[in-house]
Structures are given as structure tokens and as C-alpha cells.
Amino acid sequence: MKIAVFPGSFDPLTNGHLNIIKRASKLFDELVIAVAVNTSKSALFSSEEKVHLIDEAVKDLANVRVITVQGLTVDLFKNLKATTLVRGLRDEEDYRYERQIAEMNHQLENSVETVFLMARPQDTYVASSIIKEIVKMHGDISKFVPQNVVQPLTDKFK
């Protein structure tokens, strides 16, 4: 069984994330979305809120499950007996950053293989931090995040 892990902070889940999830779900027997705590960022949504929002967005994908994780991704990888890490790339800057992480993960656990999926052109400029700024200024984010994320995200800035 080929199990892939797609780790991220997903704060908030974007249409770009969802596109990567849908595409990766077709490549593996099981795709585990690992909602991680990013210690270098302060989160807008709690881990439980993120899991709920992602679960709702992927409810039609039978081979996708969402979990929370703390600690090293490679430890989760081993515990799940995963075969692959999935990461999305928007541009060259993402590639440089993600390549470093992929190599470090491989050094920590040599069985870790990382697969990069390129963002669709319409998602290359979408970043969670930019979406949060748009919401703060009362802008329309409905074309950047799944529909079930719009209101909870808007509510965070009321």
C-alpha cells in the first residue's frame, strides 16, 4: 500500500492546497494530510479548527484523512509506514526552500522520498499570509480558499 503524507500548517487551507490534495489523492492508495504546528509562525486557527475545515473540504475524497502532528515529519513518516512526502511548489523560491527540507528529511531518514507537485498557474501567487492580509482589509477571498473556509476565516478578523 502506497501511503503519502502532505504536511503543512494550512493556516488557512487555500485552493492551491486543495488542488495539490486532489491531485496527490489520485497518485497514492492513501493520502494523509498532516496538520503540523509551525513553531516559527503564530497560527490563526487552532489545530482542531484546521482539521475540521480540511475534513470538510476533502469529504468526497475517500482515500484522504486528516490528522494533527507535532514533532518531526520524518517520525510521522516512519510511524505511518509512508512511502512518500508530497509538497506543492508555486515558484523557484518554494523550490529552493522545499529542496532543502527534502534533503534534510532524507538525511534524517533515508527512506523518505519527496514528490513535488507544481501549483496550477492560477494558484502560483496564492499564499496564506496574503489571504490573511486581504481578509484584514475586508477584501473578497472567495476565489482563493474553499467555500467552507471563507466564513470561518472572515470571522477571525471581526
Accessible surface in RSA format (square Angstrom, percent):
REM  Atomic radii and reference values for relative SASA: ProtOr
REM  Chains: A
REM  Algorithm: Lee & Richards
REM  Probe-radius: 1.40
REM  Slices: 20
REM RES _ NUM      All-atoms   Total-Side   Main-Chain    Non-polar    All polar
REM                ABS   REL    ABS   REL    ABS   REL    ABS   REL    ABS   REL
RES MET A   1   159.74  82.7  91.33  60.4  68.41 162.9  65.85  56.0  93.89 124.4
RES LYS A   2   125.20  61.1 125.20  76.8   0.00   0.0  68.53  61.7  56.67  60.4
RES ILE A   3    22.74  12.9  22.74  16.9   0.00   0.0  22.74  16.4   0.00   0.0
RES ALA A   4     0.00   0.0   0.00   0.0   0.00   0.0   0.00   0.0   0.00   0.0
RES VAL A   5     0.03   0.0   0.03   0.0   0.00   0.0   0.03   0.0   0.00   0.0
RES PHE A   6     6.80   3.4   6.80   4.2   0.00   0.0   6.80   4.1   0.00   0.0
RES PRO A   7    13.25   9.7  13.09  11.9   0.16   0.6  13.23  10.9   0.02   0.1
RES GLY A   8    17.47  21.5   0.00   N/A  17.47  21.5  17.41  47.8   0.06   0.1
RES SER A   9    24.10  20.4  16.96  22.6   7.15  16.5   5.37  11.4  18.74  26.2
RES PHE A  10     5.44   2.7   1.17   0.7   4.27  11.1   1.25   0.8   4.19  12.0
RES ASP A  11     9.62   6.7   7.99   7.9   1.64   3.9   6.52  15.3   3.10   3.1
RES PRO A  12     0.74   0.5   0.00   0.0   0.74   2.7   0.74   0.6   0.00   0.0
RES LEU A  13     1.77   1.0   0.36   0.3   1.40   3.5   0.36   0.3   1.40   3.8
RES THR A  14     5.93   4.2   5.93   6.0   0.00   0.0   1.42   1.9   4.51   6.8
RES ASN A  15    42.06  29.0  39.26  37.9   2.80   6.7  16.34  39.3  25.72  24.9
RES GLY A  16    12.35  15.2   0.00   N/A  12.35  15.2  11.63  31.9   0.72   1.6
RES HIS A  17    45.27  24.7  43.36  30.1   1.91   4.9  17.68  18.2  27.58  32.1
RES LEU A  18    20.58  11.5  20.58  14.7   0.00   0.0  20.58  14.5   0.00   0.0
RES ASN A  19    37.79  26.1  35.07  33.9   2.72   6.6   7.89  19.0  29.90  28.9
RES ILE A  20     7.03   4.0   7.03   5.2   0.00   0.0   7.03   5.1   0.00   0.0
RES ILE A  21     0.00   0.0   0.00   0.0   0.00   0.0   0.00   0.0   0.00   0.0
RES LYS A  22    93.41  45.6  93.19  57.2   0.22   0.5  45.19  40.7  48.22  51.4
RES ARG A  23    43.37  18.2  40.95  20.9   2.41   5.7  23.58  32.2  19.79  12.0
RES ALA A  24     0.00   0.0   0.00   0.0   0.00   0.0   0.00   0.0   0.00   0.0
RES SER A  25    10.05   8.5   3.82   5.1   6.23  14.3   0.10   0.2   9.94  13.9
RES LYS A  26   172.62  84.2 135.27  83.0  37.35  88.9  89.64  80.7  82.98  88.4
RES LEU A  27   100.54  56.0  74.76  53.5  25.78  64.8  79.62  55.9  20.92  56.3
RES PHE A  28    26.29  13.2  15.18   9.4  11.11  28.9  19.44  11.8   6.85  19.6
RES ASP A  29    80.42  56.3  62.21  61.9  18.21  43.1  17.84  42.0  62.58  62.4
RES GLU A  30    27.30  15.7  27.30  20.7   0.00   0.0   9.19  17.8  18.11  14.8
RES LEU A  31     0.00   0.0   0.00   0.0   0.00   0.0   0.00   0.0   0.00   0.0
RES VAL A  32     0.00   0.0   0.00   0.0   0.00   0.0   0.00   0.0   0.00   0.0
RES ILE A  33     0.00   0.0   0.00   0.0   0.00   0.0   0.00   0.0   0.00   0.0
RES ALA A  34     0.01   0.0   0.01   0.0   0.00   0.0   0.01   0.0   0.00   0.0
RES VAL A  35     0.35   0.2   0.04   0.0   0.31   0.7   0.04   0.0   0.31   0.8
RES ALA A  36    25.03  23.0  24.57  37.9   0.46   1.0  24.57  34.6   0.46   1.2
RES VAL A  37    78.51  51.7  58.55  53.0  19.96  48.1  61.10  53.1  17.41  47.2
RES ASN A  38    52.89  36.5  39.68  38.3  13.20  31.8  13.34  32.1  39.54  38.2
RES THR A  39   137.30  97.7  99.24 100.6  38.06  90.7  74.61 100.2  62.68  94.8
RES SER A  40   100.17  84.6  60.49  80.7  39.68  91.4  54.85 116.8  45.32  63.5
RES LYS A  41   130.05  63.4 109.50  67.2  20.55  48.9  75.72  68.2  54.32  57.9
RES SER A  42   108.33  91.5  81.33 108.5  27.00  62.2  52.58 112.0  55.75  78.1
RES ALA A  43    65.75  60.5  32.35  49.9  33.40  76.0  33.73  47.5  32.02  84.8
RES LEU A  44    45.49  25.3  28.87  20.7  16.62  41.8  32.85  23.1  12.64  34.0
RES PHE A  45     4.47   2.2   2.70   1.7   1.77   4.6   3.77   2.3   0.70   2.0
RES SER A  46    51.37  43.4  37.18  49.6  14.19  32.7  44.43  94.6   6.93   9.7
RES SER A  47    26.96  22.8  21.54  28.8   5.41  12.5   9.14  19.5  17.81  25.0
RES GLU A  48   128.89  74.0 120.82  91.4   8.07  19.2  69.02 133.5  59.86  48.9
RES GLU A  49    65.13  37.4  60.74  46.0   4.39  10.4  32.73  63.3  32.40  26.5
RES LYS A  50     9.56   4.7   7.92   4.9   1.65   3.9   2.98   2.7   6.59   7.0
RES VAL A  51    27.74  18.3  27.74  25.1   0.00   0.0  27.74  24.1   0.00   0.0
RES HIS A  52   121.24  66.3 117.56  81.7   3.68   9.4  73.13  75.4  48.11  56.0
RES LEU A  53    13.25   7.4  13.25   9.5   0.00   0.0  13.25   9.3   0.00   0.0
RES ILE A  54     0.41   0.2   0.41   0.3   0.00   0.0   0.41   0.3   0.00   0.0
RES ASP A  55    63.84  44.7  59.95  59.7   3.89   9.2  21.18  49.8  42.66  42.5
RES GLU A  56    69.15  39.7  62.33  47.2   6.82  16.2  16.62  32.2  52.53  42.9
RES ALA A  57    23.95  22.0   0.10   0.2  23.85  54.3   7.24  10.2  16.71  44.3
RES VAL A  58     5.24   3.5   3.61   3.3   1.63   3.9   4.20   3.6   1.05   2.8
RES LYS A  59   140.31  68.5 104.63  64.2  35.68  85.0  76.55  68.9  63.77  67.9
RES ASP A  60   129.32  90.6  98.12  97.7  31.20  73.8  37.54  88.3  91.78  91.5
RES LEU A  61    41.37  23.0  35.02  25.1   6.36  16.0  37.39  26.3   3.98  10.7
RES ALA A  62   113.34 104.2  68.55 105.8  44.79 101.9  80.53 113.4  32.81  86.9
RES ASN A  63    44.21  30.5  33.37  32.2  10.84  26.1  29.44  70.8  14.77  14.3
RES VAL A  64    17.48  11.5   0.00   0.0  17.48  42.1   0.64   0.6  16.84  45.7
RES ARG A  65   101.10  42.4  97.85  49.9   3.25   7.7  49.74  68.0  51.36  31.1
RES VAL A  66    17.08  11.2   0.00   0.0  17.08  41.2   0.00   0.0  17.08  46.3
RES ILE A  67    40.03  22.8  35.65  26.6   4.38  10.6  40.03  28.8   0.00   0.0
RES THR A  68    70.04  49.8  50.05  50.7  20.00  47.7  17.25  23.2  52.80  79.8
RES VAL A  69    20.84  13.7  14.00  12.7   6.84  16.5  20.15  17.5   0.68   1.9
RES GLN A  70   150.34  84.1 121.87  89.1  28.48  67.8  40.64  86.5 109.70  83.2
RES GLY A  71    70.33  86.7   0.00   N/A  70.33  86.7  39.02 107.1  31.30  70.1
RES LEU A  72   100.02  55.7  96.05  68.7   3.97  10.0  97.70  68.6   2.32   6.2
RES THR A  73    33.62  23.9  28.51  28.9   5.11  12.2   5.63   7.6  27.98  42.3
RES VAL A  74     4.43   2.9   4.32   3.9   0.11   0.3   4.32   3.8   0.11   0.3
RES ASP A  75    61.89  43.4  61.15  60.9   0.74   1.7  22.60  53.2  39.28  39.2
RES LEU A  76    16.62   9.3  14.18  10.1   2.44   6.1  15.67  11.0   0.95   2.5
RES PHE A  77     3.76   1.9   3.61   2.2   0.15   0.4   3.64   2.2   0.13   0.4
RES LYS A  78   100.58  49.1  85.22  52.3  15.36  36.6  48.74  43.9  51.84  55.2
RES ASN A  79   117.90  81.3  89.85  86.8  28.06  67.6  25.65  61.7  92.26  89.2
RES LEU A  80    32.10  17.9  22.39  16.0   9.71  24.4  26.13  18.4   5.97  16.1
RES LYS A  81   166.23  81.1 149.48  91.7  16.75  39.9 111.47 100.3  54.77  58.3
RES ALA A  82    11.17  10.3   0.00   0.0  11.17  25.4   0.00   0.0  11.17  29.6
RES THR A  83    54.87  39.0  43.21  43.8  11.66  27.8  48.25  64.8   6.62  10.0
RES THR A  84    11.63   8.3  11.63  11.8   0.00   0.0   0.40   0.5  11.23  17.0
RES LEU A  85     2.42   1.4   2.42   1.7   0.00   0.0   2.42   1.7   0.00   0.0
RES VAL A  86     0.00   0.0   0.00   0.0   0.00   0.0   0.00   0.0   0.00   0.0
RES ARG A  87    49.00  20.6  49.00  25.0   0.00   0.0   9.08  12.4  39.91  24.2
RES GLY A  88    22.46  27.7   0.00   N/A  22.46  27.7   9.80  26.9  12.66  28.4
RES LEU A  89     6.60   3.7   6.13   4.4   0.46   1.2   6.13   4.3   0.46   1.2
RES ARG A  90    82.71  34.7  75.48  38.5   7.23  17.2  20.58  28.1  62.13  37.7
RES ASP A  91    61.73  43.2  52.86  52.6   8.87  21.0  26.34  62.0  35.40  35.3
RES GLU A  92   126.99  72.9 123.67  93.6   3.32   7.9  55.72 107.8  71.28  58.2
RES GLU A  93   123.85  71.1 121.33  91.8   2.52   6.0  34.60  66.9  89.25  72.9
RES ASP A  94    24.51  17.2  23.80  23.7   0.71   1.7   3.65   8.6  20.86  20.8
RES TYR A  95    93.62  43.7  93.62  53.3   0.00   0.0  64.54  48.5  29.09  35.9
RES ARG A  96   150.20  63.1 146.09  74.5   4.11   9.8  69.90  95.5  80.29  48.7
RES TYR A  97   130.24  60.8 127.25  72.4   3.00   7.8  91.28  68.6  38.97  48.0
RES GLU A  98    11.27   6.5  10.70   8.1   0.57   1.4   0.68   1.3  10.59   8.6
RES ARG A  99   144.04  60.5 143.67  73.2   0.37   0.9  21.94  30.0 122.10  74.0
RES GLN A 100   129.34  72.3 119.79  87.5   9.54  22.7  43.26  92.1  86.08  65.3
RES ILE A 101    60.06  34.2  58.35  43.5   1.71   4.1  60.06  43.2   0.00   0.0
RES ALA A 102    17.54  16.1  13.58  21.0   3.96   9.0  14.98  21.1   2.56   6.8
RES GLU A 103    90.63  52.0  88.50  67.0   2.13   5.1  46.97  90.8  43.66  35.6
RES MET A 104   114.52  59.3 112.79  74.6   1.73   4.1  98.98  84.2  15.54  20.6
RES ASN A 105    16.73  11.5  16.73  16.2   0.00   0.0   0.00   0.0  16.73  16.2
RES HIS A 106    62.44  34.1  61.38  42.7   1.06   2.7  34.04  35.1  28.40  33.0
RES GLN A 107   126.01  70.5  94.95  69.4  31.06  74.0  30.86  65.7  95.15  72.2
RES LEU A 108    93.07  51.8  63.87  45.7  29.20  73.4  66.55  46.7  26.53  71.4
RES GLU A 109    33.95  19.5  31.16  23.6   2.78   6.6   2.92   5.6  31.03  25.3
RES ASN A 110   114.98  79.3 101.18  97.8  13.80  33.2  24.79  59.7  90.20  87.2
RES SER A 111    60.88  51.4  43.72  58.3  17.16  39.5  46.27  98.5  14.61  20.5
RES VAL A 112     2.91   1.9   0.18   0.2   2.73   6.6   0.18   0.2   2.73   7.4
RES GLU A 113   104.43  60.0 103.69  78.4   0.75   1.8  38.28  74.0  66.16  54.0
RES THR A 114    31.32  22.3   6.07   6.2  25.25  60.2   5.01   6.7  26.31  39.8
RES VAL A 115    55.83  36.7  52.59  47.6   3.24   7.8  55.83  48.5   0.00   0.0
RES PHE A 116    59.74  29.9  38.15  23.6  21.59  56.2  38.15  23.1  21.59  61.8
RES LEU A 117    22.76  12.7  21.73  15.5   1.04   2.6  22.76  16.0   0.00   0.0
RES MET A 118   107.30  55.6 105.02  69.5   2.29   5.4  92.16  78.4  15.14  20.1
RES ALA A 119    18.46  17.0   6.24   9.6  12.22  27.8   7.61  10.7  10.84  28.7
RES ARG A 120   100.55  42.2  99.80  50.9   0.75   1.8  17.97  24.6  82.59  50.1
RES PRO A 121   106.18  77.4  96.36  87.8   9.83  35.7  99.45  82.1   6.73  41.8
RES GLN A 122   113.83  63.7 103.28  75.5  10.54  25.1  55.68 118.5  58.14  44.1
RES ASP A 123    12.96   9.1  11.54  11.5   1.42   3.4   0.42   1.0  12.53  12.5
RES THR A 124    52.95  37.7  44.11  44.7   8.84  21.1  26.75  35.9  26.19  39.6
RES TYR A 125   132.38  61.8 118.60  67.5  13.77  35.8 102.45  77.0  29.93  36.9
RES VAL A 126    12.40   8.2   3.67   3.3   8.74  21.1   6.29   5.5   6.11  16.6
RES ALA A 127    18.81  17.3  16.43  25.3   2.38   5.4  18.79  26.5   0.01   0.0
RES SER A 128    26.11  22.1  20.69  27.6   5.41  12.5  16.13  34.3   9.98  14.0
RES SER A 129    74.15  62.7  67.68  90.3   6.47  14.9  49.90 106.3  24.25  34.0
RES ILE A 130    90.67  51.6  89.57  66.7   1.10   2.7  90.67  65.3   0.00   0.0
RES ILE A 131     2.47   1.4   2.47   1.8   0.00   0.0   2.47   1.8   0.00   0.0
RES LYS A 132    39.93  19.5  39.93  24.5   0.00   0.0  17.63  15.9  22.29  23.7
RES GLU A 133    84.27  48.4  83.85  63.4   0.42   1.0  42.17  81.6  42.11  34.4
RES ILE A 134    50.97  29.0  46.55  34.7   4.42  10.6  50.89  36.6   0.08   0.2
RES VAL A 135     6.10   4.0   3.23   2.9   2.87   6.9   3.94   3.4   2.16   5.9
RES LYS A 136    97.78  47.7  82.12  50.4  15.66  37.3  41.74  37.6  56.04  59.7
RES MET A 137   145.89  75.6 124.28  82.2  21.61  51.5  97.33  82.7  48.56  64.3
RES HIS A 138   160.14  87.5 125.15  87.0  34.99  89.5  86.71  89.4  73.44  85.5
RES GLY A 139    35.01  43.2   0.00   N/A  35.01  43.2  23.47  64.4  11.54  25.8
RES ASP A 140   107.19  75.1  84.25  83.9  22.94  54.2  44.99 105.9  62.19  62.0
RES ILE A 141     3.68   2.1   2.91   2.2   0.78   1.9   2.91   2.1   0.78   2.1
RES SER A 142    46.04  38.9  34.91  46.6  11.13  25.6  18.70  39.8  27.35  38.3
RES LYS A 143   156.17  76.2 132.87  81.5  23.30  55.5  83.35  75.0  72.82  77.6
RES PHE A 144    26.56  13.3  25.93  16.1   0.63   1.6  26.55  16.1   0.01   0.0
RES VAL A 145     1.98   1.3   0.00   0.0   1.98   4.8   0.00   0.0   1.98   5.4
RES PRO A 146    11.57   8.4   5.13   4.7   6.44  23.4  11.57   9.6   0.00   0.0
RES GLN A 147   134.13  75.0 119.83  87.6  14.31  34.1  65.71 139.9  68.43  51.9
RES ASN A 148    43.15  29.8  24.52  23.7  18.64  44.9  33.37  80.3   9.78   9.5
RES VAL A 149     0.00   0.0   0.00   0.0   0.00   0.0   0.00   0.0   0.00   0.0
RES VAL A 150    26.71  17.6  26.71  24.2   0.00   0.0  26.71  23.2   0.00   0.0
RES GLN A 151    95.85  53.6  95.66  69.9   0.19   0.5  51.78 110.2  44.07  33.4
RES PRO A 152    42.76  31.2  37.39  34.1   5.37  19.5  41.40  34.2   1.35   8.4
RES LEU A 153     0.00   0.0   0.00   0.0   0.00   0.0   0.00   0.0   0.00   0.0
RES THR A 154    47.47  33.8  46.49  47.1   0.98   2.3  38.76  52.1   8.71  13.2
RES ASP A 155    69.55  48.7  55.43  55.2  14.12  33.4  24.32  57.2  45.23  45.1
RES LYS A 156    75.71  36.9  47.49  29.1  28.22  67.2  27.08  24.4  48.63  51.8
RES PHE A 157    51.55  25.8  27.17  16.8  24.38  63.4  32.99  20.0  18.55  53.1
RES LYS A 158   182.60  89.1 112.44  69.0  70.16 167.0 108.35  97.5  74.26  79.1
END  Absolute sums over single chains surface
CHAIN  1 A     8976.4       7402.8       1573.6       4840.1       4136.3
END  Absolute sums over all chains
TOTAL          8976.4       7402.8       1573.6       4840.1       4136.3
